[in-house]
């Protein structure tokens, strides 16, 4: 059965992080409105972001787009709460336009959810085939990625999460520290 994990009372996508302009959250808001325009069972977007001038601007955009019923601002979420927030979500959505490494999808995947992310070079290099990509400049592309996840069976989704978790084990602090020590030792 497609989308059988919709047993949740309130299915939602999640974004965590700051609301700086390069995070492209207005387009993500546009996408959640577009997604819900053709759905009987509505889907929310939950945003965890500390208060700032950027969240205030985003709240105005949400109001202007009449997206209040689809977007929920959570403010700051503690480490213990964020893991559950990720795990209970349909998917983490990362609509960023530029990044250094892109840690939030890794954190979300490690917590037990799937990730759909921007098709930008740095994220393609880091995440390879462990996620679904979308064009961050196109709300319809973001909606398309959301629909792919919504149409997965729960077993298919869990299989993809497990694959992504195994794939991301290559990026660990311990491995990085060991490799850094080896480099220092080779120089000395």
N, C-alpha and C positions, 0 to 999 in steps of 0.2 A: 504494500500500500504506500503510495507516494505521500511524503510529508507526515508520516505517522507519529512523529515526535511532537505534533501539535497538541499533545495531551496537556501541555502547559496551559494554564488559565490565560496568561497574557504573553503570547510569543513576542520576542524582541530581539533586535540586533543591538550590539553594544559598541560604543567607542569610548576609550579612556585616553586621557592625555590632555595636553593644553589646547587652547582654542586659538592659537596663533593663526594669522591669515593663511600661511602655507599649508595648514592642516586641511583646508578646503571644506570646512564644515557646512558653509551655506549650500554647496552643491550636494552634500550628503542629505541635508534637510530637504532640498528639492527632490532628491531621489526617493526619500521615504514617503513624501506626499504623492509622488507619481506612482510608486508601488501600491499604495493604498487606494488610489483612485479606481482601480479595477478589482479590488478584493472584497469578498464578503467578510472573511475573517481578517480583521485589521491587525497590523503588525506595528509594534512601537520601535522607536530608536531611543535607547537610554544612553545618556552622555554623562560620563564622570569627568569633571574638569573643575579645578579650583577657580573660585571667583576671580575675575579680572575685568579690565575694560573690554577684553575680547569676548568674554562670555556675555557681558552686557550687550555688546553689539550683536552677538549671535541670537540672544533672546529677542531682540527687536526684529531681526530677520525672520525668526520663527513666527512671531506675531504677524508680520507683514505677509508671510506666505500662508497664514492660517493653518499652521502646522502644530499648534499647541496640543491637539488631541493625539498626535503621533509621536511627539518628542518629549521626553522626560529628562529634565536636568537633575542630576543626583548630587552635584557638588563634589566635595572631596569624599572618597570612599577609602576606608582603612584597608590595609593589606589582607586582613582576615576576611573582610567582606568582599573584596574584589575578586577573589578566587571563585566564590559562589556566583557572583555576578557574571563572570565569564562562563562558568560551567553550565549555568541555567539558560544561557542565551542560545539563539539559533546559530549566531556567528558573530565574530568580531569583524568590524568594518573599519578599514584604514584608508581614507580617501586623500591622503597627503599628496602634495605636489613635489616635495623634495624632502630627503632624509639623509642622515649620516649612515646609520645602520638599520634603524627601524626595529627597536626592541618591543614595542607594544604587541605586535602580532605574535612574537615568540612567547611572551608572557601569557597571552590569551590561550595559545595552543597548548602550552605546558599545563594550563589550568583545566583543559578538557573541552575546549570548543574549537570550531573550525574558524578559518580566517579567509576573508575576501579582501584583497588589497589592490592598491594602485599599481598599474603596469608602468613602473618607472625603472630605469636601469639598476639602481642600487638594490631595490627590493627583488627584482628578477634574479640578481646575482646571489642574494642571501637566501631567498626562499625557493628558488627554482620551481619544481613541480609540486610542491607541498601545499599550495594554496590555489585559490581561483583569483585571477586578475581581472581588472576592469580599467577602462579609460577614465582617469580621474577628472577629465575635462567634459565628460558627457554623462549627465544624470541618467539617461536611458541605459548606458553601459553599466552603471552601478546597479540599476534596477535589474538588469539581465543577470548579473552575478548573484544578486539577492534571490532571484527566482530560481536559479540553479540550486542553491542550497535549500530553499523552501520545498523544492520538488524531489529532493533526495529522500530515500527511505531512512529511517533511523539507523538501520544496520549499515547502510552505505555511508552515511555521515560518520558513524563511529569508526568504520574502517579507514576513512580518509583522515580523521583526527589522529588515529593511532599511527598511520603512515607519517603524518606531519610531525608528531611527537618524536618518533624514531629518527626521522630525518634531521630534526633540529638538535639532536644530542651532539652533533658535531661542533656546536657552538657552546662550549662550557667555559666557565671561569677557570676551572682547574686546568683544562687543556691549554688555555691561553697563558696561564701563569707558568706552566711547565715549559712551553715553547719560548716564552720570554726569558726564563732562566737559562735555557740552552743557548739562546742568542748571546746573552751576557757572558756566559762561560766561554763561548767560542771567541769572543773579542778579547777577553782577559788573558 
